[in-house]
């Protein structure tokens, strides 16, 4: 980071220039007068934060920036400087411990980063130097070096492709680790550099490094002998990005243009912003309360001290005279130091160790998520991944779930279902038999009622075979066909040309593969590319070749793609496929009418539909288009706009030939998961880029919309009614919906009772991207619209936002996140387009899906399947929330009743800051005596076992809205602490009204007093935890009884030896003598029982809230199961295979 | 970036611990356990409470204030602090036998031995017999570290300096003549204090160890002459000194002075008239304190203390009452688990 900043600083001069010039192979070029090798940063990747030298100061600095650590540092310094009742060790030791542990953890993490950096930086690459191939460490690559990369290697820096081993001057890469797209992308060499890299003399002029992965503009000057230098334009298709992997190409050569921290990957690498959980906010609030208690205690004591001293004879009794120095000191200074001393004496009320324990709990606790074998997916051989451990408990607090549709709710594995040719529907359900069947009859296409003419059929199927960017992956026998690529491995029977050969298709989108395979079912097989020719085998087993002239790439704005091909007979054809909305305006209206019905019906059934159109180009038209395309491709500025204009110009006046329907299967148990989340009180919003009909049907299939759900639609279509201005209409519709959903029905406030069976009207809200931007951006009233919109949404059970851009997804999450009550939001998605919302939400969940790793990398938690979300939230989340909430409350409680007696003692020692407990007890209380049981509790507790939590989703509502860390439970715990503290102190106080407590008449002193109080304290707080523990594993037994035993043993030892390093042997035999006194035993037992009594009573009298353990109530549980199953017969079915059942 | 790929490639361990399925005991505090439990605990507490109460009742305590605030008191004449070597008498009579062994305590009130600066004002190394610290006591002892002539004070510090120095002699008046009741001054301090924690320097005679030091300003005798009758009861292991050095927890406290275990009084103090002769040295009126003497016998639970017995009785009956209440509640509202 620092490095990068420095680079920026030094590179300012360079930055002022808009472009950089690179000399390929560091060879001077004839055109330049003097060859000055420009300075660029080296190719080292630095993601680590520290070095050996700066670790200590930097790490300490960062740690003390935390307010808690700083507070303890101040306390420690006060103890060192001012004469305080406790030695600096008492607070220094815990602080040292905390700092050390944190430093070790951070050091270890940084060491891992160093290791990862080194792995990248020391990787050996081959560099061409003066015609020789030399092996070099990756970090030594300089801008301008010509680098060789072989298949399956990642590129060590950003390269301009100069030469490829493939004949067609292309190479294939996957950028899965960069943007999550796992398809193979084709990159092109720069023309005219093909031969003779050793003698190539060229310069590359390109823009300065910038993070956009898809933008690159540059040009290359190639100097050949004495000719005029040739200029070639460079675009993103020439640039190989660091981090991408070379595929299907033996080796390539490229010249490094951006290196190290200037590569696009490094520029995109951003440390994720730290997400803080709500619990942390609660802790800080409680901390503030305790800080106030602390300060007021210190103030009270200081005041009392001076009031008391003003009484005659108490200022300086003869037996306790002041030193000369004390007498000389300024009164106000004395008061101040007294105040500080009291602060130090009571500072234990704010426990350092709580922070350590919370950190440890989170860190260790997150292992249980990654260890959970229920999250293990045998298909990808991976379990859950925890990227941050700070948010475990937040999983139990989710109120809004934002889910992506494609790949998250649905599997993103496409299957060709049917097509519609020229208005006739073709359905192919059982492919293999029908394929055979049609081979012997007159046509391969299953006809339902009527069928289109053979001409149209074949045209349509050719279109499917040609209009795509699918590549055929020639299998080499041992090829592992199923990898992370989107491919379909297809076995063809012996009748086919290549018997027994497996063929894989690789494409940027699974739809394309589905379409190509669909066409294959009907007899048209795409055989692959041969240089620039696409080979298609038609029904008659003849191989047709088409010369691919141009690919008009797919982009989300146009929502269509086209190819221009030249057939054998010289016809130039344009095939185009795309979303209905983008195709329909470009074809003749009467064709639309014939097909649109089918398209709409398919869409409502949950299929993805695409329309296919074609156009015959005359040679003049083609020449014009060709020129336009070439010109636009070479443009340095605004290349995209220019291309877009040409595309739009070419793709007009087409004729519609048909439509396809592809099914996107639902994820396993998607419906059950959604149902469980809704019953748990979460609101599910579906944010998708897909079109409304498809998304809506997915929602129905997932039971997010139910039979009785009233849908409120707010889309471009609803706004276009009546022909008025859209803003007016929007306003009207919003008000209407607001009336219906917010004002009219009895408010949905009674969340706890609201269940999925209740008779209350459910509302579903549907909005599309265009309307949403209208809501957000329509000028002055936008905040008004926004709040209306938000209110409506909050009263709906499900909200569906379709046609969303990634940024809009984040906008929605942000809006909900910042709405009233700041609800906890969770985003779940699998693709690069979900990253923005994953980063925006409180919790981001990535699905290890097919769309690569981008989402996973940016997420806080990653799970293999959507169905795992249920256990993650209802099981783990709930438990972690209960655990950490209890941990926090318990910590405050136990320190309150620890320090309260010490405070009360000030009234009995002349407010002289006399500690009640020995220094060892003060130090060890939080570190040793009471720390382990609560840590074990906070890791192992299952107040309700996992199965019950999962099967009974409504339990999640019990902890909703931070229920266990609100002020009322906090007050309860505080009062409990106060009650017990008072009891401890005054119980012993009354016992000490006669300090002769032994049968030999000897008396006890102040340390015995403190030790008795402390013993009661340790036992009470430990037993209190034991009472709260519902799940006693052997570890709990071990640590609870172990720490009590440890306390006893420690006390014996501490008081049993004259410690040579201690000046004051204050506790010498105090503990043993205490145990010799029957009265002390009796008072200890009495006080422990009395302080736990109210708790026991509450526990018994409170109606058991939850069906508890498995073995306890088999009856209750099974009864409950029955009621559920009888009430939800529909929901017990698996929805995975009935996605198209529509109500 | 690379490590993520590697980490999760293998299947998670399927052990009870990693899957959070450790066998666990899941106790439920149900009425079926709690009500009988409460009854049992309640009864046990009542039993202990009764025993404690009776024991405490059987302990006899005789407490006499001798500060001399009231003009009628004999010690009124000594209450003027300028008056040195004043003795006064405290007379009382016993109608019954005061059962022995009788413990004789002195008590001080409004005296803050628990003050921090006071308690810290001692040198434990010195008190454990380290001669180096005879020469240079620690600064915590200040202002009783050195005297005006810069001679080190041994034992130094406020705590030692303010040692209680009233002395008592008890006489039984038998037919008009005074019969001395013998006091036993052994074993009034903690055994470990006497034998281990406090040590005299191993110099014989002990007096030599104190060469070059001065006694605390308040003391009338140096440390090595505290008990002229018993040479082993001198220096830092003087029992009275040890008792004083164990600081009281509360401002009203009593400390053991002597036991009456010998001769005719081994069985206790017989009924009759007694006269306590007090060498009144210790000033308390300047800070509003009081002095008293306490005669008491002790039981297995120590001295007389009603608190414990009553507390046990109250808590015990509370438990019983609550179990009754719970029983009624449960009988009325039949919780499902009791069906």
HADDOCK unambig.tbl for C-alpha pairs under 7 A between the chains (distance, minus, plus):
assign (segid A and resid 116 and name CA) (segid B and resid 2 and name CA) 6.72 0.50 0.50
assign (segid A and resid 312 and name CA) (segid B and resid 287 and name CA) 6.85 0.50 0.50
assign (segid A and resid 313 and name CA) (segid B and resid 286 and name CA) 5.74 0.50 0.50
assign (segid A and resid 313 and name CA) (segid B and resid 287 and name CA) 4.08 0.50 0.50
assign (segid A and resid 313 and name CA) (segid B and resid 288 and name CA) 7.00 0.50 0.50
assign (segid A and resid 314 and name CA) (segid B and resid 287 and name CA) 5.95 0.50 0.50
assign (segid A and resid 317 and name CA) (segid B and resid 287 and name CA) 6.04 0.50 0.50
assign (segid A and resid 319 and name CA) (segid B and resid 158 and name CA) 6.20 0.50 0.50
assign (segid A and resid 319 and name CA) (segid B and resid 162 and name CA) 5.29 0.50 0.50
assign (segid A and resid 320 and name CA) (segid B and resid 118 and name CA) 5.63 0.50 0.50
assign (segid A and resid 320 and name CA) (segid B and resid 158 and name CA) 5.78 0.50 0.50
assign (segid A and resid 322 and name CA) (segid B and resid 143 and name CA) 6.69 0.50 0.50
assign (segid A and resid 323 and name CA) (segid B and resid 142 and name CA) 5.97 0.50 0.50
assign (segid A and resid 323 and name CA) (segid B and resid 143 and name CA) 4.92 0.50 0.50
assign (segid A and resid 368 and name CA) (segid B and resid 18 and name CA) 6.02 0.50 0.50
assign (segid A and resid 368 and name CA) (segid B and resid 19 and name CA) 6.98 0.50 0.50
assign (segid A and resid 371 and name CA) (segid B and resid 12 and name CA) 5.09 0.50 0.50
assign (segid A and resid 371 and name CA) (segid B and resid 13 and name CA) 6.72 0.50 0.50
assign (segid A and resid 371 and name CA) (segid B and resid 18 and name CA) 5.77 0.50 0.50
assign (segid A and resid 371 and name CA) (segid B and resid 19 and name CA) 6.79 0.50 0.50
assign (segid A and resid 372 and name CA) (segid B and resid 12 and name CA) 6.71 0.50 0.50
assign (segid A and resid 372 and name CA) (segid B and resid 18 and name CA) 6.77 0.50 0.50
assign (segid A and resid 372 and name CA) (segid B and resid 19 and name CA) 5.52 0.50 0.50
assign (segid A and resid 373 and name CA) (segid B and resid 12 and name CA) 5.74 0.50 0.50
assign (segid A and resid 373 and name CA) (segid B and resid 14 and name CA) 6.78 0.50 0.50
assign (segid A and resid 376 and name CA) (segid B and resid 11 and name CA) 6.77 0.50 0.50
assign (segid A and resid 381 and name CA) (segid B and resid 9 and name CA) 6.02 0.50 0.50
assign (segid A and resid 381 and name CA) (segid B and resid 10 and name CA) 6.66 0.50 0.50
assign (segid A and resid 381 and name CA) (segid B and resid 11 and name CA) 6.79 0.50 0.50
assign (segid A and resid 382 and name CA) (segid B and resid 8 and name CA) 5.52 0.50 0.50
assign (segid A and resid 382 and name CA) (segid B and resid 9 and name CA) 5.47 0.50 0.50
assign (segid A and resid 382 and name CA) (segid B and resid 10 and name CA) 6.68 0.50 0.50
assign (segid A and resid 382 and name CA) (segid B and resid 11 and name CA) 6.63 0.50 0.50
assign (segid A and resid 383 and name CA) (segid B and resid 8 and name CA) 6.34 0.50 0.50
assign (segid A and resid 383 and name CA) (segid B and resid 11 and name CA) 6.96 0.50 0.50
assign (segid A and resid 908 and name CA) (segid B and resid 250 and name CA) 5.79 0.50 0.50
assign (segid A and resid 908 and name CA) (segid B and resid 251 and name CA) 6.36 0.50 0.50
assign (segid A and resid 909 and name CA) (segid B and resid 112 and name CA) 5.97 0.50 0.50
assign (segid A and resid 909 and name CA) (segid B and resid 114 and name CA) 4.91 0.50 0.50
assign (segid A and resid 909 and name CA) (segid B and resid 115 and name CA) 5.05 0.50 0.50
assign (segid A and resid 909 and name CA) (segid B and resid 250 and name CA) 6.94 0.50 0.50
assign (segid A and resid 909 and name CA) (segid B and resid 251 and name CA) 6.99 0.50 0.50
assign (segid A and resid 910 and name CA) (segid B and resid 112 and name CA) 6.71 0.50 0.50
assign (segid A and resid 910 and name CA) (segid B and resid 115 and name CA) 6.16 0.50 0.50
assign (segid A and resid 912 and name CA) (segid B and resid 115 and name CA) 5.43 0.50 0.50
assign (segid A and resid 912 and name CA) (segid B and resid 116 and name CA) 5.47 0.50 0.50
assign (segid A and resid 913 and name CA) (segid B and resid 116 and name CA) 6.28 0.50 0.50
assign (segid A and resid 914 and name CA) (segid B and resid 115 and name CA) 6.17 0.50 0.50
assign (segid A and resid 914 and name CA) (segid B and resid 116 and name CA) 4.59 0.50 0.50
assign (segid A and resid 990 and name CA) (segid B and resid 307 and name CA) 6.51 0.50 0.50
assign (segid A and resid 991 and name CA) (segid B and resid 307 and name CA) 6.57 0.50 0.50
assign (segid A and resid 991 and name CA) (segid B and resid 308 and name CA) 6.93 0.50 0.50
assign (segid A and resid 994 and name CA) (segid B and resid 303 and name CA) 6.63 0.50 0.50
assign (segid A and resid 994 and name CA) (segid B and resid 305 and name CA) 6.40 0.50 0.50
assign (segid A and resid 996 and name CA) (segid B and resid 302 and name CA) 5.61 0.50 0.50
assign (segid A and resid 996 and name CA) (segid B and resid 303 and name CA) 5.26 0.50 0.50
assign (segid A and resid 997 and name CA) (segid B and resid 301 and name CA) 6.31 0.50 0.50
assign (segid A and resid 997 and name CA) (segid B and resid 302 and name CA) 4.23 0.50 0.50
assign (segid A and resid 997 and name CA) (segid B and resid 303 and name CA) 6.09 0.50 0.50
assign (segid A and resid 998 and name CA) (segid B and resid 301 and name CA) 6.34 0.50 0.50
assign (segid A and resid 998 and name CA) (segid B and resid 302 and name CA) 4.45 0.50 0.50
assign (segid A and resid 999 and name CA) (segid B and resid 298 and name CA) 6.11 0.50 0.50
assign (segid A and resid 999 and name CA) (segid B and resid 299 and name CA) 5.68 0.50 0.50
assign (segid A and resid 999 and name CA) (segid B and resid 300 and name CA) 4.85 0.50 0.50
assign (segid A and resid 999 and name CA) (segid B and resid 301 and name CA) 6.05 0.50 0.50
assign (segid A and resid 999 and name CA) (segid B and resid 302 and name CA) 4.58 0.50 0.50
assign (segid A and resid 1001 and name CA) (segid B and resid 103 and name CA) 6.85 0.50 0.50
assign (segid A and resid 1001 and name CA) (segid B and resid 298 and name CA) 6.27 0.50 0.50
assign (segid A and resid 1001 and name CA) (segid B and resid 302 and name CA) 6.10 0.50 0.50
assign (segid A and resid 1001 and name CA) (segid B and resid 303 and name CA) 6.76 0.50 0.50
assign (segid A and resid 1002 and name CA) (segid B and resid 188 and name CA) 6.05 0.50 0.50
assign (segid A and resid 1002 and name CA) (segid B and resid 189 and name CA) 6.63 0.50 0.50
assign (segid A and resid 1002 and name CA) (segid B and resid 256 and name CA) 6.31 0.50 0.50
assign (segid A and resid 1003 and name CA) (segid B and resid 255 and name CA) 6.41 0.50 0.50
assign (segid A and resid 1003 and name CA) (segid B and resid 256 and name CA) 6.87 0.50 0.50
assign (segid A and resid 1005 and name CA) (segid B and resid 246 and name CA) 5.77 0.50 0.50
assign (segid A and resid 1005 and name CA) (segid B and resid 247 and name CA) 5.19 0.50 0.50
assign (segid A and resid 1005 and name CA) (segid B and resid 248 and name CA) 4.41 0.50 0.50
assign (segid A and resid 1005 and name CA) (segid B and resid 249 and name CA) 5.18 0.50 0.50
assign (segid A and resid 1006 and name CA) (segid B and resid 114 and name CA) 7.00 0.50 0.50
assign (segid A and resid 1006 and name CA) (segid B and resid 247 and name CA) 6.02 0.50 0.50
assign (segid A and resid 1006 and name CA) (segid B and resid 248 and name CA) 5.33 0.50 0.50
assign (segid A and resid 1006 and name CA) (segid B and resid 249 and name CA) 3.66 0.50 0.50
assign (segid A and resid 1009 and name CA) (segid B and resid 249 and name CA) 6.49 0.50 0.50
assign (segid A and resid 1030 and name CA) (segid B and resid 26 and name CA) 5.30 0.50 0.50
assign (segid A and resid 1030 and name CA) (segid B and resid 27 and name CA) 6.28 0.50 0.50
assign (segid A and resid 1031 and name CA) (segid B and resid 24 and name CA) 5.64 0.50 0.50
assign (segid A and resid 1031 and name CA) (segid B and resid 25 and name CA) 5.92 0.50 0.50
assign (segid A and resid 1031 and name CA) (segid B and resid 26 and name CA) 4.98 0.50 0.50
assign (segid A and resid 1032 and name CA) (segid B and resid 24 and name CA) 4.86 0.50 0.50
assign (segid A and resid 1032 and name CA) (segid B and resid 25 and name CA) 4.79 0.50 0.50
assign (segid A and resid 1032 and name CA) (segid B and resid 26 and name CA) 6.07 0.50 0.50
assign (segid A and resid 1033 and name CA) (segid B and resid 22 and name CA) 6.19 0.50 0.50
assign (segid A and resid 1033 and name CA) (segid B and resid 23 and name CA) 6.04 0.50 0.50
assign (segid A and resid 1033 and name CA) (segid B and resid 24 and name CA) 4.37 0.50 0.50
assign (segid A and resid 1033 and name CA) (segid B and resid 25 and name CA) 6.43 0.50 0.50
assign (segid A and resid 1063 and name CA) (segid B and resid 124 and name CA) 6.32 0.50 0.50
assign (segid A and resid 1063 and name CA) (segid B and resid 125 and name CA) 6.73 0.50 0.50
assign (segid A and resid 1064 and name CA) (segid B and resid 124 and name CA) 6.11 0.50 0.50
assign (segid A and resid 1078 and name CA) (segid B and resid 301 and name CA) 5.66 0.50 0.50
assign (segid A and resid 1079 and name CA) (segid B and resid 301 and name CA) 5.27 0.50 0.50
assign (segid A and resid 1100 and name CA) (segid B and resid 29 and name CA) 6.32 0.50 0.50
assign (segid A and resid 1100 and name CA) (segid B and resid 30 and name CA) 6.17 0.50 0.50
assign (segid A and resid 1100 and name CA) (segid B and resid 31 and name CA) 6.37 0.50 0.50
assign (segid A and resid 1109 and name CA) (segid B and resid 26 and name CA) 6.88 0.50 0.50
